[in-house]
Amino acid sequence: RHRKARVHALVRDTSPNNVRWKLAAQGTPLPEDDPDGQLKQQVEDLWEDLEPKLMYLPRDDRLRALSGLCVAALAHKGQRRKSGEPYIVHPVAVAELLALLKVQVDVIISGLLHDTVEDNDDIRFEDLESIFGLDVRRIVEGETKASKRTALGGRGNWSRRYTSLFNKFLGNGENKDSSPPKEMGKAQEQAENLRDMFLAMADDYRVILVKLADRLHNMRTLQYMPEIKQKTIAAETLVVFSQLAHRLGVWLFKTELEDLSFQYLYPTEFRTLNQLLSMRHAQHQSTLQAATHDFSNLLRHDPIFIEQNVRIEITGREKGMYSLWEKMRRKPKYHNNIDNIDDIIALRIVLDIDQLDGESDDDYASRGAKLCNHALALARKLPKWSGGEGLKNYIAFPKPNGYQSLHVTFIHDDAPVPLEIQIRTRQMHEVAEYGMAAHWIYKSGQRGKPQKAKKQSRRVAWLESLADKDWELRADPQAFVQEVLRDELGKRCFVFLRDGTILNLSRGCTALDAAFKIHSEVGMHMLYPEINDKQVPPFYELQNGDRVNIVTAEDAVPQREWLACAFLRSTRNRLSAHFRKQSKEKDRAVDLAAALATAATAAAALPLVH
């Protein structure tokens, strides 16, 4: 068997096509592939713009990326996009977006090559593996499965039936299933493609990073598509891809995916909100500039920061338009009024802290958290700025996607515009911006040498359950996609108990809610919850696929602070009833004690009778 495998590999590597692509990868294409030298010139022009964005990579890795560009340029030679641009512009843009995440070179190469096998019959996955290795092949193959045939309407029309599926999750109602058989076939085909993508990313999340970058660039150029496809693609982007970016924590992509989708799906609302923001833009910028100046002077001159060589980076940001619109629309307390929202603008304070020789990772993280709290304490003393209360401490209690930061709102005395201050370390900031990709970025070593970040599993806990879901629904890809949209990217959360029982909870439920969902007595006598075999606080927010175990004790009783940990109204009601009953029993005990004392006093006053 091994001899046959070696023979097949030898035949593959010496086949005319494989030799052709290997020569292209070396920058020396066959004369017939580049008779006038234009291909080489195109590669040089593209590389001149791309290489500066890859300077975080070592030189050898950049040369590998250049080889990927050479192959991509040949594979897409003569192809054009709907805009009329040479097709190679798209994969280069995808690679540039991935470079913003500081991903490893295999992901960059995969971004450059992600459409080659799909769009050129002369190149195969085996050729990519032979030249660039197995990882590149797997990522490209996984991405291709998600893009084939009906991608972006390029090789077939999207069906009304499939569009109605997205409308259901967008809250636009659901059409009746009256599509003709041909359209139902297209819906089935697209569902199969999405299923392939979900399963590919469950095995290696780098597939979805490439897909997200691919989708973001396609959304940036969506104006060249027919209007009906614009809306359908935008709907899929909002329901599927922006939610994936959110779950993976890739904020850098998530906000733009949402805002571009918002522009095409709700053009009237987009224009109205854009006008409201434009009217306030000058005031927002003035507040951000004043805050940047004041907080920068305060922190840069602090003795503790100077002593520990802490570098300060301060940037301002405006909240994404879709996120802002959703907040006004879904939360009654804002009365659909933009001026009632206190985090439209934010100031991000990022602390660059050197890890000391011999300092453990845990101690380094703990020192970073202390310095963040020190920065907050300084900010609360800043003249002309009031507020600083109502702290959201995501450092002590990170969000499910790993996000950590301190959030607090300030207002300048001369400008009544709420400003959210976000304080975090550089490591926290990388996770906030890049999500899971932050675990794979290149970092600078203490002596300036690039070193790879500690490798994390490429498998993601909530994605691993997709394979089981596919097994259960393998005969119906549309049912599978619906399940993923509802359970993984929707509003429900499914967790497992020790005996395998599944709890169906609202997304946002805490471990405390799960305890009461199991049984009231379990909640009332909870000592502490365990999630995935680790002890967690009662306010831990549950994630799909979590394994839940509630440790109880007969003498354990509810704590009043649990009321703040309850997401479900039913949990709060049970706790409130318990504390009311406890209060009444205490009052009765006090009354009884008073009555007994009165009776004893009266008895003592009576004359003794012999």
C-alpha positions, 0 to 999 in steps of 0.5 A: 500500500505504501509503495502504491502511495509513493508511486501515485505521488511520483506520478502526480508530481511529475505530471505535465500539469503539476510541473506547470504549476510548480514552475509558476510557483517559482516565478518562472511560468512556461513560455506559453503561459506568459509569452509577453511577460504580462503575467510576471508584470502583473504579479510584480505590481500586485506583490508591491502592494501586498508585501507591506501588509505581510511584513509581520511574517518572516521572510521565508513565509512571505516568499511562500505567499509570493509563490501562492500569488504566482499560482493564483495569477496564472490560474485566474489569467484572463478571468474577470469579475462582474465589475470588469476588474481582473479576477486576481484582484479578488483573491489578493483583497482576501489575502489583505483582509486575512493579513489584518488578522495577522494569521499564519502564512498557510491561511494567507496562501489559502486566501490567494488560492481559494477560488483556483480549483473551482474556477480552473479545471487544470489545477487540482487540490493534489497540485496545491498539496504538492506545492504548498502542503496539506494544510493549504489543501485542506483549507482551500478544499473546505472553502471550495465546498462552501462556494461551489455552483451557486455561490453568490448566484454565479452559477444558478439562481437563488430560490425564493424558498431559500430566501424565505428561510433567511427572511424567517431569521431576519424577522420578515415573516416566512413565505409558504412553501410554494416554490416550483420543483426547479427552485426547490432543487436550487434550495437543496443545492445551496443548503448542501453547500452551506452544510459542507461549509459548516462541517469543514469549519467544524474540523478547522476554523481557519476555513471560516476565516478565509470564507469570512474574508471572501464574503467581506470583499464580495459584500464590498463589491455587491453593487455590481450584482443584480438587485434581487441577488444583492438582497439575497446575498445580504440576507445570507451574510447577515444571518450566517456570516456576520453571526459566525464572525460574532461567535468566533469573535472576529469583530474586525469583520463582523461590524462591516459585514453587518453594516453592508448587509444593513445597507442593502436589506434596509436602505430607507432605515440605513439612510435615515440613521446615516443622516442622524449620525452625520448630524452628530458626527462633529460633536462626536469627533470633538468629544473623542479628540478631547478625551484622547488628549485628556486621558493620554496626558493622564496615563502617560505621566503616571509613575507606575506606568512609567516604572513598568514601561507601559505603552499607551495606545488610545483610539476612538470608534463609532458604534456600527450602524446595524448594531445601533439600529438593532439596539434602538429597535429591540430595546424599549428603554431607548424609545427608538431614540439615538440620543438615549444610547450611551455607547455610540462613541467609545475610547479604547485604551490599550496597554502594551505591557512587557512580560518580565523574565521568569514571569509566568503567563498567569502572573503576566495576565494578572498584572495586566488586569491590575494595571487596567484597573489602575488606569480606571482608578486614574480616569475616575479622578480626571477633572472635567469628566464625570461618571465612571460608575456602572462598571462592566468588568469583562476582564474578571468575567469574560464574554463567551467568545473570550472578549475581555475589557473594562467598560465604563461611561464618562461625560465631559462637563462641557459636552453632554455626550456619553463616552464609553471608555474601554480599557484592556491589554494588548493581548485582550485587544487582539482577542477583541479584534481578531477573535480565535485568530488571535491564538494563531498570530505571529508575535514579536519575541523579547529580542525582536525575533518572531515567534508563533503564538502557543497553538490552540486546538483548531476545533471549536467546542460549539462547532464540534456538535455540528458533526453529530447534528449532521449525522442526525439530519443527514438525509435533509441538508435544509433541515441541517442548515435550519438547525444550525441557524436556529440553535448555533447562530439563533436565540436558543442554547442547548446544554447537556446534563451528566445523564445526557439529558438536553436542556433547551434554554434561551441564549443568554441563560446562566448556570444559575438558570440551568440549575432551576430549570433542572428542578427548583430544589436543585437551584435552591440547594446549589453549592456551585455549578461545574461547566465542562468539568470546571467550577464556574460562578453562577453568572456564567453564560451558557454556550451550546454544547456545554456539559452542566453539572450542579453540585448541591448540598443540603445546607446550601441556601440561595444568596441574594446576589444571585438575583443579579445572575438570573437571566430567566424571569422564572428564576428571579421569581423563584428566588424572590419568592424564597427571599420574601418567605424568608423575610416573613418567617424572620418577621414572625420569629421576631414577633414570636420572640417579642410576644414571649418576652412580653409574656415572661415579663408579665408573668414575673410581675404576678404575685407568687401564690402558695 
